[in-house]
Amino acid sequence: MTTPSAPNGPAFAAPHAAPPVGTLLTPPKPTRRGRPLGAWALILSVVAAVLASAVGGFAAFRSARGAAPGLSTMSSNSFDWRVLSPVRDLVLLGEVAFWSGTVIGLTALTLGIIAIVRRSGRGAGIAGLVIAALGPAVFGGFTLIAIVAGLASAPTAGSSV
């Protein structure tokens, strides 16, 4: 049997069948998710660098100011740890701030690396990574300034203030 001819030649069948009515031809595009990893890295790095450093600096200032009278009477060849006894709660606060900042900063550093690799908030992840890497220097700087300021502003053992 011959197929009917069109005016310009024979008619050909379509190479594939049409899809059933109601089906999609292309898969739907996935919905765009937020970029939480980079944002979390940035938030945690700011908390570790600024908040933990501020608490540690406050504790260092108050500890130095409270222990200064005992430090002024001590000889330079040995350190007597009993001079920190009156300020042991502040020393503990400074230590807790240091270790909390360390854990939060390492978490921010890890999340920043993951955000950069997975491209999930890459800009915020880079900023969080940089701030988390600078966090120990910020903490050390705040602590050093606070200790020097606390020792300078402390009343001496011989004064009547």
C-alpha positions as CSV (number, residue, x, y, z in Angstrom):
1,M,0.0,0.0,0.0
2,T,1.3,3.4,-0.8
3,T,1.1,6.4,1.4
4,P,-0.7,9.4,0.0
5,S,1.7,11.8,-1.5
6,A,1.8,15.4,-0.7
7,P,2.2,17.8,-3.5
8,N,6.0,18.0,-2.8
9,G,6.6,14.4,-2.1
10,P,5.6,11.5,0.1
11,A,4.4,12.1,3.7
12,F,6.5,10.8,6.5
13,A,5.5,9.8,10.0
14,A,6.8,11.7,13.0
15,P,9.9,10.0,14.6
16,H,8.4,9.9,18.0
17,A,5.0,9.9,19.6
18,A,3.7,13.1,21.3
19,P,3.7,12.9,25.1
20,P,0.4,12.4,26.8
21,V,-1.6,15.5,27.5
22,G,-0.8,17.0,30.9
23,T,2.8,15.8,31.2
24,L,5.7,18.2,31.5
25,L,8.3,18.2,28.8
26,T,11.1,19.5,31.0
27,P,11.6,18.8,34.6
28,P,10.7,21.6,36.9
29,K,13.7,23.7,38.1
30,P,14.5,23.1,41.8
31,T,13.4,25.9,44.1
32,R,16.3,28.1,45.1
33,R,17.3,27.4,48.7
34,G,18.7,30.0,51.0
35,R,22.5,30.2,51.6
36,P,22.6,29.2,55.3
37,L,26.1,27.8,55.6
38,G,28.0,31.0,54.8
39,A,25.7,33.1,56.9
40,W,26.2,30.7,59.9
41,A,29.9,30.9,59.4
42,L,29.8,34.7,59.4
43,I,27.6,34.9,62.5
44,L,29.6,32.4,64.5
45,S,32.9,34.0,63.6
46,V,31.7,37.4,64.7
47,V,30.5,35.9,68.0
48,A,33.8,34.1,68.5
49,A,36.0,37.1,67.5
50,V,34.1,39.9,69.1
51,L,31.9,38.6,71.9
52,A,34.4,36.1,73.3
53,S,37.2,38.6,73.0
54,A,35.2,41.3,74.8
55,V,34.3,38.9,77.7
56,G,37.9,37.7,77.9
57,G,39.2,41.3,77.9
58,F,36.8,42.3,80.6
59,A,37.9,39.3,82.8
60,A,41.6,40.0,82.1
61,F,41.1,43.7,83.1
62,R,39.3,42.9,86.3
63,S,41.7,40.0,87.1
64,A,44.8,42.2,86.6
65,R,43.3,45.0,88.7
66,G,42.4,42.7,91.5
67,A,45.7,40.8,91.6
68,A,47.9,43.9,91.2
69,P,48.6,44.4,94.9
70,G,49.9,40.9,95.3
71,L,51.9,41.1,92.0
72,S,53.7,44.2,93.2
73,T,55.0,42.5,96.3
74,M,56.2,39.4,94.6
75,S,59.8,38.8,93.5
76,S,60.7,38.5,89.8
77,N,62.3,35.1,89.9
78,S,59.2,33.0,90.8
79,F,55.4,33.4,90.3
80,D,53.2,32.6,93.3
81,W,49.8,31.5,92.0
82,R,48.1,32.4,95.2
83,V,48.0,36.1,94.1
84,L,45.2,35.0,91.7
85,S,43.1,33.6,94.6
86,P,41.1,36.8,95.2
87,V,40.1,36.9,91.5
88,R,39.7,33.2,90.7
89,D,36.1,33.7,89.5
90,L,37.3,36.2,87.0
91,V,40.1,34.0,85.9
92,L,37.6,31.2,85.4
93,L,35.4,33.6,83.3
94,G,38.4,34.5,81.1
95,E,39.2,30.8,80.6
96,V,35.6,29.9,79.7
97,A,35.6,32.8,77.2
98,F,38.8,31.6,75.7
99,W,37.6,28.0,75.3
100,S,34.1,29.0,74.1
101,G,35.7,31.3,71.5
102,T,38.0,28.6,70.4
103,V,35.2,26.1,69.9
104,I,32.9,28.6,68.2
105,G,35.7,29.9,66.0
106,L,36.7,26.4,64.9
107,T,33.1,25.7,64.0
108,A,32.9,28.9,62.0
109,L,36.2,28.1,60.3
110,T,34.8,24.7,59.3
111,L,31.5,26.0,58.1
112,G,33.2,28.7,56.1
113,I,35.3,26.2,54.3
114,I,32.3,24.0,53.6
115,A,30.3,27.0,52.4
116,I,33.1,28.0,50.0
117,V,33.5,24.5,48.6
118,R,29.7,23.9,48.2
119,R,29.0,27.4,47.0
120,S,26.4,27.8,49.7
121,G,26.8,31.4,50.6
122,R,30.3,31.8,49.3
123,G,30.8,35.5,50.1
124,A,29.6,35.2,53.6
125,G,31.6,32.0,54.0
126,I,34.8,33.8,52.9
127,A,34.1,36.7,55.3
128,G,33.4,34.2,58.1
129,L,36.6,32.3,57.3
130,V,38.7,35.4,57.4
131,I,37.2,36.7,60.7
132,A,37.5,33.2,62.3
133,A,41.1,33.1,61.3
134,L,41.8,36.5,62.8
135,G,39.9,35.7,66.0
136,P,42.8,34.4,68.1
137,A,44.8,37.6,67.3
138,V,41.8,39.8,68.3
139,F,41.4,37.8,71.5
140,G,45.1,38.1,72.3
141,G,45.1,41.8,71.6
142,F,42.1,42.5,73.7
143,T,43.5,40.5,76.6
144,L,47.0,42.1,76.4
145,I,45.5,45.6,76.3
146,A,43.1,44.7,79.2
147,I,45.9,43.3,81.4
148,V,48.1,46.3,80.9
149,A,45.2,48.7,81.5
150,G,44.2,46.8,84.6
151,L,47.7,46.8,86.1
152,A,48.1,50.5,85.3
153,S,44.8,51.5,86.9
154,A,45.1,49.2,90.0
155,P,45.7,50.7,93.4
156,T,49.2,49.8,94.7
157,A,49.8,48.0,97.9
158,G,51.1,51.2,99.7
159,S,48.4,53.6,98.5
160,S,45.4,54.6,100.6
161,V,42.8,54.6,97.8
